[in-house]
């Protein structure tokens, strides 16, 4: 099959809509994989004996690798063929899913999630970049919107699908469900997609990629392991120091590179900087909430996996409805007002949720979850649109790549920081009086472990203490979320431009658009 460039003419191949359907299936899979694991973590923790720190690694292994490799993955597609790299990405994602489904311990799950992150990093930027080879300009906007909608739809489907699978099958089914979807995507790429490439695109900077993985990995390791080892432990201090040194080296290298993967100079644009900061803090809060909520709903309130997934819908529903309504509201009132208001609503939801007690029940949770979802939607969409709108058109591709990368970094740090706050608060509050030392250590690992110890020992008081300790820790997490959102709201109100911004020309949410590898081509 011949290699085309993006500027070549596009024919009206009747198979293009079948190819689009397969791309939608692939993005739908990545979309629900973003949220499906959160519902499965309590079940996996109970069966694998995973403490809070290990659960954090199962969640963050995917995000750290995804964040570090997304930009170089896009460059690989440009240089060596987008179809070829898209097939490779789906194959890697499929392989990681198989490993996860068959995993017998926590380390295998973490490794599988990291492999899946590699695949997702390839698929995400390339799924949209192949559309110009399939669709003429008059159909392209519609095609982009359909693919983006597939990714968006996956977010609320993840908890429900995960809950249904866990109620009927073993926990590995949340990985196995990816296999047929990825296989369908591979078949469609092989038979329906033409090959496209851009031989003039810049080379992948292997050193910058290695620095990104190493620096982010060291930082996340230190944050996750600190509650167990202590913040003053030599290993934790060494990892924090290494993270600072490596990240500084990355920034210096990128500043001296003519065509950097992460163009830090873009942060000199005030509108881009503060919109990006707002979007990153939103991801920090959202990822942390999705990590701490399922154990509360399953273990403390006693709902099954499917019930937990359904009870997360107010958060997802509020997010999707507000995201849909955000653009016309921005057109009338301006991005600064809408982003600031959305962040204030999110902060209020966090402060309200921090008042949760063991006896609050789900009704109170549904209230603040709905508010949080609305706050997410009204802040993240205009913030991302405003960030890209603050840049010259020839820098939009680089800006999109940096923005998406920093959002994933925010998500990874959110799981690490907020999960560690939860772990420390839970362990400090848990009453293990009368338990043998080994049982006490096990109970302190997580609320799930504490309930298992209580069941084996017939210690109802331990289960009650575990519930109270978890709710206390969750309250602190929500307090941190509220403060973070309030700080972001104040920064947005002070520094964002006040004029209304134009609607994105694509008509789709800007956070769902894949970054171009380099806008200066």
C-alpha positions in Angstrom: 0.0 0.0 0.0 1.5 3.4 -1.0 2.5 6.0 1.5 0.6 9.3 1.3 1.2 12.6 3.0 -1.6 14.5 4.8 -1.8 16.9 1.9 -2.6 14.3 -0.7 -6.1 14.2 -2.1 -8.7 12.0 -0.2 -11.0 9.8 -2.2 -14.5 8.9 -1.4 -13.8 5.3 -0.3 -17.1 3.8 0.9 -15.2 1.8 3.4 -14.1 5.0 5.3 -17.1 4.9 7.6 -16.3 1.3 8.6 -12.8 2.4 9.4 -14.2 5.3 11.4 -16.4 2.8 13.3 -13.3 0.8 14.3 -11.4 3.9 15.4 -14.4 4.9 17.5 -14.4 1.4 19.1 -10.6 1.9 19.9 -11.2 5.3 21.4 -14.2 4.0 23.3 -12.0 1.3 24.8 -9.4 3.8 25.9 -12.2 6.0 27.3 -13.7 3.4 29.5 -10.3 2.1 30.5 -9.7 5.5 32.1 -12.4 4.8 34.7 -13.0 1.0 34.7 -10.1 0.1 36.9 -11.2 2.4 39.7 -14.3 0.3 40.3 -12.2 -2.9 40.2 -9.5 -1.7 42.6 -11.4 -2.7 45.8 -12.1 -6.2 44.5 -8.5 -6.6 43.2 -7.1 -5.3 46.5 -9.0 -7.8 48.5 -8.1 -10.8 46.3 -4.4 -9.7 45.6 -3.8 -8.4 49.1 -2.9 -4.9 47.8 -2.4 -2.0 50.2 -3.2 1.6 49.3 0.3 2.2 47.9 0.1 -0.8 45.6 -3.4 0.3 44.5 -1.9 3.7 43.6 0.8 2.0 41.5 -1.9 -0.1 39.7 -3.6 3.2 38.8 -0.6 5.3 38.1 1.6 3.0 36.1 -0.7 3.5 33.1 -0.9 7.3 33.5 2.9 7.9 34.1 3.9 6.0 31.0 1.0 7.5 28.9 2.1 11.0 29.9 5.7 10.5 29.2 5.3 8.7 25.8 2.4 10.5 24.2 4.4 13.1 22.3 7.2 10.9 21.1 4.6 8.3 20.0 3.0 10.9 17.8 6.4 11.7 16.2 6.9 8.0 15.6 3.7 7.9 13.7 4.7 10.9 11.6 8.1 9.5 10.7 7.4 5.8 10.3 3.7 5.7 9.3 0.6 6.5 11.2 -1.2 3.3 10.2 1.8 1.2 11.2 2.2 2.8 14.6 -1.5 2.8 15.2 -1.5 -1.0 14.7 1.5 -1.3 16.9 -0.2 0.7 19.6 -3.4 -1.4 19.5 -1.3 -4.5 19.6 0.7 -3.4 22.6 -2.5 -2.4 24.4 -4.0 -5.8 23.6 -0.9 -7.6 24.9 -1.0 -5.5 28.1 -4.6 -6.3 28.6 -4.0 -10.0 28.2 -1.2 -9.9 30.8 -3.5 -8.0 33.2 -6.3 -10.5 32.7 -3.9 -13.4 33.6 -1.9 -11.6 36.3 -1.6 -13.4 39.6 0.0 -10.7 41.7 0.2 -6.9 42.1 3.5 -6.6 40.3 2.2 -8.3 37.2 -0.9 -6.0 37.2 1.4 -2.9 37.5 3.5 -4.2 34.6 0.5 -4.8 32.5 -0.9 -1.3 33.2 2.5 0.2 32.2 2.4 -1.8 28.9 -1.2 -0.6 28.3 0.1 2.9 28.8 2.6 2.5 26.0 -0.2 1.3 23.7 -2.5 4.1 24.7 0.2 6.7 24.1 0.5 5.5 20.5 -3.2 5.2 19.8 -4.4 8.5 21.3 -2.6 11.0 19.1 -2.7 8.8 16.0 -6.5 7.9 16.0 -7.3 11.4 14.9 -4.2 12.1 12.8 -5.2 9.3 10.4 -8.6 10.9 9.6 -7.3 13.3 6.9 -6.3 10.2 4.9 -9.9 8.9 5.0 -12.1 12.0 4.8 -12.2 15.1 2.7 -12.3 18.5 4.5 -16.1 18.7 4.2 -16.5 15.4 6.2 -13.5 15.7 8.5 -15.1 17.9 11.2 -17.9 15.4 11.5 -15.5 12.5 11.7 -13.4 14.2 14.4 -16.5 14.8 16.4 -17.6 11.2 16.2 -14.2 9.8 17.3 -14.1 12.3 20.1 -17.6 11.4 21.2 -16.5 7.8 21.4 -13.7 8.7 23.9 -16.1 10.9 25.9 -18.8 8.2 26.1 -16.3 5.7 27.5 -15.9 7.7 30.7 -19.3 7.1 32.2 -19.5 3.6 30.7 -16.3 2.5 32.5 -17.7 2.3 36.0 -20.9 0.6 34.9 -19.2 -1.9 32.6 -16.6 -2.6 35.2 -19.2 -3.1 37.9 -21.3 -5.5 35.7 -18.2 -7.5 34.8 -17.1 -7.8 38.4 -20.6 -8.9 39.5 -20.5 -11.8 36.9 -16.9 -12.6 36.3 -13.5 -12.5 38.0 -11.6 -9.2 38.2 -9.4 -10.0 35.2 -12.4 -9.5 33.0 -12.0 -5.7 33.2 -8.7 -6.2 31.3 -10.0 -9.0 29.0 -12.9 -6.8 27.7 -10.3 -4.7 25.9 -9.0 -7.6 23.8 -11.9 -7.9 21.2 -12.2 -4.2 20.9 -8.4 -3.8 20.3 -8.5 -6.7 17.9 -11.3 -5.1 15.9 -9.3 -1.9 15.7 -6.2 -3.8 14.4 -8.2 -5.6 11.7 -9.8 -2.3 10.5 -6.4 -0.6 10.4 -4.9 -3.5 8.4 -7.7 -3.7 5.8 -9.2 -0.2 5.7 -6.6 2.4 6.5 -4.1 3.8 4.0 -0.6 4.5 5.2 0.3 8.1 5.8 3.6 9.7 7.0 5.6 12.9 7.1 9.2 12.1 6.5 10.1 15.8 7.3 8.8 15.6 10.8 11.4 15.9 13.6 13.2 12.9 15.1 12.1 11.5 18.4 14.3 12.9 21.2 15.2 9.7 23.0 17.1 11.5 25.8 14.2 13.9 26.5 11.8 10.9 26.5 14.1 9.0 29.0 14.3 12.1 31.2 10.6 12.5 31.2 10.0 8.9 32.2 12.7 8.9 34.9 11.8 12.3 36.4 8.1 11.7 36.6 8.6 8.1 37.8 11.0 9.1 40.6 8.6 11.8 41.8 5.6 9.5 41.8 7.6 6.8 43.5 8.6 9.1 46.3 5.0 10.4 46.9 3.4 7.0 46.9 6.0 5.3 49.1 6.5 8.1 51.6 3.5 7.1 53.9 5.0 3.7 54.4 8.7 4.6 54.6 8.5 8.1 56.0 9.2 11.4 54.3 12.6 11.6 56.0 13.7 8.1 54.8 17.0 8.3 52.8 15.4 6.5 49.8 12.5 9.0 49.6 14.8 12.0 49.9 17.1 10.5 47.2 14.1 9.9 44.9 12.8 13.5 45.4 16.3 14.9 44.8 16.7 12.8 41.7 13.3 13.9 40.4 14.2 17.5 40.8 17.6 17.1 39.1 16.1 15.1 36.2 13.2 17.4 35.6 15.5 20.5 35.6 17.8 18.7 33.2 14.8 18.0 30.9 13.6 21.7 31.0 17.2 22.9 30.2 17.5 20.5 27.3 14.2 21.4 25.8 15.0 25.1 26.1 18.2 24.6 24.1 16.6 22.4 21.4 15.5 24.0 18.2 12.3 21.8 17.9 11.5 20.5 21.4 8.9 17.9 22.1 7.8 19.8 25.2 8.0 23.5 24.2 8.3 25.1 27.6 8.5 28.6 25.9 4.8 28.3 25.4 4.3 28.9 29.1 5.5 32.4 28.6 2.0 33.1 27.2 -0.1 34.1 30.2 -3.3 32.8 28.9 -1.8 29.5 28.0 0.0 29.2 31.3 -3.0 29.8 33.6 -5.5 28.0 31.6 -3.1 25.0 31.5 -2.6 25.3 35.2 -6.4 25.2 35.8 -6.9 22.2 33.5 -4.0 20.4 35.2 -5.4 21.0 38.7 -8.8 19.8 37.6 -7.2 16.5 36.5 -5.4 16.4 39.8 -8.7 16.5 41.7 -10.6 14.3 39.3 -8.1 11.5 39.3 -7.8 11.6 43.1 -11.6 11.5 43.5 -11.9 8.5 41.2 -9.3 6.7 43.3 -10.8 7.3 46.8 -14.5 7.0 46.0 -14.9 3.3 45.0 -13.6 1.9 48.3 -15.9 4.2 50.2 -19.0 3.2 48.2 -18.1 -0.6 48.2 -16.5 -1.1 51.6 -17.9 1.6 53.8 -21.4 1.8 52.3 -21.6 -1.8 51.3 -22.6 -1.6 47.7 -21.6 -4.2 45.1 -19.3 -3.4 42.1 -22.2 -2.6 39.7 -23.9 -0.5 42.4 -20.7 1.4 42.9 -20.4 2.1 39.1 -23.9 3.4 38.9 -23.4 5.6 42.0 -20.5 7.3 40.3 -22.8 8.5 37.5 -23.7 11.8 39.1 -20.0 12.8 38.9 -19.7 11.7 35.2 -23.2 13.0 34.3 -22.5 16.4 35.8 -19.1 16.6 34.0 -20.6 15.7 30.6 -23.6 17.9 30.8 -21.5 20.9 31.9 -18.9 20.3 29.3 -21.5 20.3 26.6 -23.0 23.6 27.9 -19.7 25.3 28.6 -18.9 26.7 25.1 -22.1 28.8 24.6 -21.8 30.1 28.2 -18.2 31.1 27.5 -19.3 32.9 24.3 -21.6 35.0 26.4 -19.7 35.6 29.7 -16.0 35.0 28.8 -13.6 32.2 29.7 -12.4 33.9 32.9 -15.8 34.1 34.5 -16.8 30.5 33.5 -13.5 28.9 34.4 -13.4 30.7 37.8 -17.0 29.9 38.6 -16.5 26.3 37.6 -13.5 26.0 39.9 -15.4 27.7 42.8 -18.3 25.2 42.3 -15.7 22.4 42.4 -14.1 23.9 45.5 -17.5 24.1 47.2 -18.2 20.4 46.3 -14.9 19.4 47.9 -15.6 21.4 51.1 -19.1 20.0 51.2 -17.9 16.4 50.6 -15.3 16.8 53.4 -18.2 17.0 55.9 -19.1 13.4 55.1 -19.5 11.1 58.1 -20.0 7.4 58.4 -23.7 7.9 58.7 -24.1 10.4 55.9 -25.4 7.9 53.3 -25.3 8.0 49.5 -27.8 10.8 49.1 -25.4 13.4 50.5 -22.6 11.9 48.4 -24.7 12.1 45.2 -25.3 15.8 46.0 -21.7 16.8 46.2 -20.7 14.5 43.4 -23.1 16.2 41.0 -21.7 19.6 42.0 -18.2 18.4 41.5 -19.1 17.0 38.0 -20.6 20.4 37.1 -17.5 22.2 38.4 -15.2 19.9 36.4 -17.2 20.4 33.1 -17.5 24.2 33.4 -13.8 24.6 34.2 -11.8 22.1 32.1 -13.4 22.6 28.6 -13.1 26.4 28.5 -9.7 26.3 30.2 -8.4 24.0 27.5 -10.0 25.9 24.7 -8.7 29.2 26.2 -5.2 27.7 26.5 -5.0 26.9 22.8 -6.7 30.1 21.8 -4.0 32.1 23.6 -1.4 30.8 21.2 -0.5 31.8 17.6 -2.1 29.4 15.1 1.3 28.0 14.1 2.0 26.9 17.7 -1.4 25.3 18.4 0.0 21.8 17.7 2.9 22.1 20.1 0.6 23.7 22.7 -2.0 20.9 22.4 0.8 18.3 23.0 2.2 20.2 26.0 -1.3 20.7 27.4 -2.4 17.0 27.1 0.9 15.9 28.6 0.6 18.2 31.6 -3.0 17.1 32.2 -1.8 13.5 32.4 1.0 14.5 34.8 -1.6 16.2 36.9 -3.7 13.0 37.0 -0.7 10.9 38.0 0.3 13.3 40.8 -3.3 13.5 41.9 -3.5 9.7 42.5 -0.1 9.8 44.2 -0.6 12.8 46.5 -4.3 12.3 47.4 -3.8 8.5 47.7 -0.9 9.1 50.1 -2.9 11.7 52.2 -5.7 9.0 52.5 -3.2 6.2 53.4 -1.5 8.3 56.1 -4.8 9.6 57.6 -6.3 6.1 57.6 -3.3 4.5 59.3 -3.0 7.2 61.9 -6.7 7.0 62.9 -7.3 3.2 62.8 -7.6 1.6 66.2 -5.8 -1.7 66.2 -5.7 -2.2 70.0 -5.5 -5.8 70.9 -4.4 -7.1 67.5 -1.2 -9.0 67.0 1.5 -6.9 65.3 1.3 -8.7 62.0 -2.5 -8.4 61.9 -2.3 -4.7 62.9 0.2 -4.0 60.0 -2.1 -5.8 57.5 -5.2 -3.9 58.7 -3.4 -0.6 58.3 -2.7 -1.2 54.6 -6.2 -0.3 53.5 -9.9 -0.2 54.5 -10.4 -3.4 52.5 -7.5 -5.2 54.3 -8.9 -4.0 57.7 -12.3 -5.5 56.9 -10.7 -8.8 55.9 -8.8 -8.9 59.2 -11.9 -7.9 61.1 -13.9 -10.7 59.5 -11.2 -13.3 60.2 -10.8 -12.2 63.8 -14.5 -11.6 64.4 -13.6 -8.0 65.5 -16.7 -5.8 64.7 -15.0 -2.9 66.4 -12.1 -3.0 64.0 -14.5 -2.9 61.0 -16.2 0.1 62.5 -12.9 1.8 63.2 -11.8 1.1 59.6 -15.0 2.8 58.2 -14.5 5.8 60.4 -10.8 6.1 59.6 -11.5 5.8 55.9 -14.2 8.5 55.9 -11.8 10.7 58.0 -9.1 10.2 55.3 -11.5 10.8 52.5 -12.6 14.0 54.2 -9.0 15.2 54.3 -8.6 14.3 50.6 -11.7 16.3 49.7 -10.5 19.2 51.8 -7.2 19.2 49.8 -9.3 19.1 46.6 -11.4 22.0 47.7 -8.3 24.1 48.6 -6.6 23.2 45.3 -9.7 24.2 43.3 -10.1 27.4 45.2 -6.5 28.4 44.6 -6.9 27.7 40.9 -10.1 29.8 40.9 -8.3 32.7 42.4 -5.5 32.4 39.9 -8.0 32.2 37.0 -9.9 35.2 38.2 -6.7 37.2 38.5 -4.8 36.3 35.4 -7.1 34.9 32.7 -8.3 37.1 29.8 -11.8 38.3 30.4 -13.1 38.6 26.8 -15.4 35.9 25.4 -13.5 33.3 23.2 -14.5 31.9 19.9 -16.0 28.4 19.7 -13.5 25.8 18.5 -13.7 25.3 14.8 -13.9 21.6 15.1 -17.0 21.8 17.3 -15.7 19.2 19.7 -14.3 19.5 23.1 -10.7 20.7 22.9 -9.5 18.3 25.5 -10.4 15.4 23.3 -8.4 16.5 20.3 -5.1 14.7 19.7 -2.0 16.8 19.6 -0.1 17.4 16.4 3.4 16.2 16.8 4.9 19.6 15.9 3.0 22.6 14.8 6.0 24.2 13.2 6.3 21.7 10.3 
